[in-house]
């Protein structure tokens, strides 16, 4: 049994996968790193599988699998843990980069982590920015709740969740609909609040998110829908959907956060019709039912007021009040033209001089 299995689910992203594998190839030949690499191809048709087989032929420390049909990205993320034999399992994106120095430090402490089944890793999102600012060690219930309430989106990244075989087995046996869209995040919430697992925090980021380029081709309305879904996943995995004070606080803080309104407004500017459909859908309505009626009413007023103002007025505001270039906020149909996370329009932030 190796100490750590690094798992890479992939589908039709050979360009990004090859970059990651070229980095990893040096790791699997280092004896001091007790690791294996697991790759699950979700029935790609772009030559990814041939690339994976060639990579695996060069080392016995590589385990590979090809799905017979495309089972969906999140199901592939969950299923890949079934071929991992390591005591600890880390699932990363095929467009991510490993931070080798920090990976080596993580591996060095894992033999002393027998009291834990779950380790939350920090996340690197830019050259000088990590997502979380907690100290190394067991996360107190207070710190976990405070950080979740202030930014639930910070916990959803693939590559930030390290867990044992015990947790992986539970995740594979769970109802998929409880985890859909955010399997790692849902597993964290379930482990911490239903299974009452102690969570350890490792403050050094081991994975640099999407550092190999623009792999995500989602538009802002996709991100908006996913933000609403993440709040749902929290509810489904938190103490059997118990709506206590903390749960209520978390929903209110995240729904009324600047991040949420920026995501919503970006989506609205690019694709107003699709955005309206999302905000009239069941995810948003269910979340409004979970918060006090006064907050729910106020939130709906903000959202619906945006739709009542003609799009030309919004454009005028962007050009003449905010003094920004309108073309940055207009969707022309190119799938990889705008990305709701890495190319945030920053409309609600202070304009630079």
N, C-alpha and C positions, 0 to 999 in steps of 0.2 A: 504494500500500500504506500504510494508516494504521499508526501506531506501535503502537497497542494496540486489541485487540478485547475488549470486555466482553461475555461471553456469558451469557445467562439462559435455562436450560431451565425449562419450567413445565408444569403440568398442573392444571387445575381449582382454581386458587388466585387467582382474579381479584381478590379483596379485597386480598391481599398484593401482587400484581403491580402493581396500580394505584398503590399507595403508592410502590413502588420506581421506577416509570416517571415519576411526578410529580417525583421527586428528580433522575432522570437527564436529564429533558428540558432542564433548564438547562445541562447539561454539553455536550450535542451542538451547542449554538449558540455555544460559546466557541472561538474560533479558535486560542487558544494550547494547547488540548488536542487533540492529534492522535489522536483515538479514533473508534471506531465501536461501535455497539450491535448485538448479534446476539441474536435471540429465537427459540427453537424451542418451538412448542406441541405437546405430546404428545397431540393429538387431544382437546382439552378439549371439554366440552359445557355449560360454565357461562357462556359469553359471553366467555371469555378471548381467543379468536381475533379477535373483532370489536374488542375493546379494543386488541389488538396491531396490527391493520391500521390503525386510526385513528391510533395513535401513530406508525407507520412513515410514514404519508402526510405527516407534518409535517417530515420530514428525509430527505435522501438518504444520511445517515450511519447509517441503520438498516437492517439486513438481517434478514428474517424467514423462517420456514419452519414449515409445519404437517405433522406426521407423518400419514400416511394412516390408521394405526391406532396404538393405544397400544403403544409398543415397550418400555415400562418406563423408570423414571426414570434408571437408570444408563446404559442404552443411549442415551437422549436426551442425557444429559450428554456422552457421548463423541461422538455424532453432530453436536452443535451446532458442534464445532470445524471441521467440514467447510465451513461457510458463512462462517467467519471469514477475513478477508483481511489482518488485521493481522500485523505481525512478531511481536508478543507476544500471547498469549491468556490471559485471566483468566475463569474460569467462576465465577459467583456464584449463590447461591440466590435464588429469587424472593421470599423473606421476609427477605432481608438488607438492610442499609443501607450505602451507601458513605460512607466518611469522606473528604470532599472534600479537605480540606487535605493529608491524607496521600497521597491519590491524585495530587494535583498534584505533590507531591515525588517520588513514584515515577516518574511520567511524565518528570520533568525529568532523572532519572538513566539512563533506559532507553537513550538514544543512546550511552552509554558502557559498555554491558553486552555488547558484542560477544563478549567472551571466554566468555560463559555462554549456556546454553540453558535453564536452569531457575533460577527465583528462588522461594525459599520466603518467604512473607509471614507476619508475625506475625498473630495472631488476637485480636480484641477480643470478650470474652464478657460483660463487665459494664462499668459506668461507670468503674471503677477497676482493672480486671483484664485483662491480656493473658496469653496462654498460655505464650509462650516468652520466655526471658531471655538470648538470645545477642546478640553484638555484630554490627553491620553488617559485611558482607564475606563473602568465601569461607568456607564452613563447613568446618572441618577434619574429617577422618575421625573423629578422636577425639570431637569435640563432637557430631557427628551421631549417632554410636553411643551416646554417653552420654545424649543427650536422648531418643532412641528407646527405649532400655532403661528409662529412668525413667518414661516416659509415652507409649506408642505412640499412645494415643487423641488426643493433642494434634496429631498430624500428619494427621488424617483429614478435617478440615473443608474443605468446598467453600468457595472464596474465598481459600484460603491458598496456592494453587499457580498460579504464573505461568510459562508456558513458551512456547517458540518454535514456529513451524510444524513444525520438524523433529521435536520431541517429540510434537506433536499427531498427526502422520502415523504415527509409530511406535505411539502409543496406539491409533489406529483399526485398525491392522493386527494388533494383539496378539490372542491367544486370549481371548475375552470372559470365560470362566470363571476366568481368572487374575486378572481385575480386578473381577469381579462384587461388588457392594456397596460397594467402595471404589476406584473407577477412578482418582481423582487420587492417592490414597495409594499404590496399587499402581504407578502410573507413576513416582512419586517414588522408590520403592525400586528399581524396575527400572533407572531412569536412573542412580541413584547407585551401585548395586552390580553391575549387569551391563553397562551401557553406559559406566560409569566417567565420567559427566558431573560436572563441578564444579558444586556447588550454592552459590548466593549467598543470603545471608539479609538481608532488609529488616526492620528491627526495628519499624518503625511499622505498626500494623494498618491495612489499607486497607478491610477489611470488618468490620462489626459483625454477628456471627452472630445470626440470628433476632430482630433488634431490633424488627421490626414486629409481634411478638406470637406467639401460640401456633399456629404453622402446623403443627408436628409433632403428629400424633395417635397416635404410637406409644406402646405401653404398656411398662413396665419389662422384660417378657420379650422384647420385640422388641429392646431395647437390649442385653440380655444376649446374645442370639443374634448381634447385630451385632458385639459385642466379640470373641466367639470367632471370627467370620468375619474380622475385621481381622487377628488373629494368623495365620490361615490365609493371607490375602492376602500378608502379609509373607513367609511361608515360600515361597509360590509365586513371588514376584518377587525373592527374595534369592539371588543367585548360583546360580540353577538348583536351588534347594531344598537347597543345601549346609548341613549342620548342623554349623557350626563353633562355637568357644567363644562368640563374640559372639551368634550365633543362639540358642544354648542359654541364655545369660545373659538375653537379652531375653525369651524365653518364660517363664523362671522369675520374673523380676522383675514382669512384667505379670500373670501368673496368681496370684502371691502378693501383689499390691498391695492396699491398702485400697480403692482405686477398684473393683477387680474384685469384691471381696467385698461392697461396698456395693451394686453393681449386681446381684449375685446375690441378696442378701438382700432387696432391694427387690422384685425379681421374684418371689421365693418367697412373700413376704407377700401380694402382690396375687393371683397366680395360681400356686399351688403345683403343680398338676397339669401345667400347660404348662411350668413351670420344670423339673420333673423330666424331662419328655420331652426338653427341650433338653440337660440334663446327662447324659442317656443316649444322646444322638445322636452322630453320627460326628465332628462338629467337635471336641467336647470330648475324645473318645477319641483322635483323631489327635494332638491337642496333648499329651495325657498320654504318648503313645508317644514324643514327641520330647524329653522331659526325663528325667533320671535316675530310675530306678525308685523310689528312696527319696523323692524329691520328689513323684513321681506318686502313690505310696501315701499320703503325708501329705495331699496335696490332696484325694484321694478320701475320706479319712476325714473331713475338715472338711465337705465337701459332703454326704456321705451321713448324717453325724451330724445335720445340720440337718433332713433329711427324716424321720429317726427320731423326732424330738421332736414331739409332737402340736401342731397349730397353736394350740390353746387355751393351751398353755404359752408359746408365743411371744407371744401376746396378753397374757398375764399379765405377762410380762417387760416389754413395752412400757408397760403401764399403771402397774404398781406398782414396777418397778425403775428403768426409764428415765424414768418419770413423763411420758409423752407421750400425746397424745390419739389413741386407737385409730382413730378415724374417718379420720385422715389416711392410714392404711396399709391400708385395706380397699377393694378394688375392687368397685364396684357395677354396672359395666356401661357407664358413660358413656365413650365413646371418647376424649373430650377432657378427662376428669376428672383423670387423673394422667399426668404425663410424666416418663419416667425420667431425663432430663437436667436440665430447667429446674426441676423440682419434686422434687429429690432429697430423700427422707425424712430424710436425715442421721441415721439411727438410730445409726450407729457414731461419730458425732462427739460432742464434749463438750456437754452440755446447758447452755443459757444460764440464768443465775439469774433 
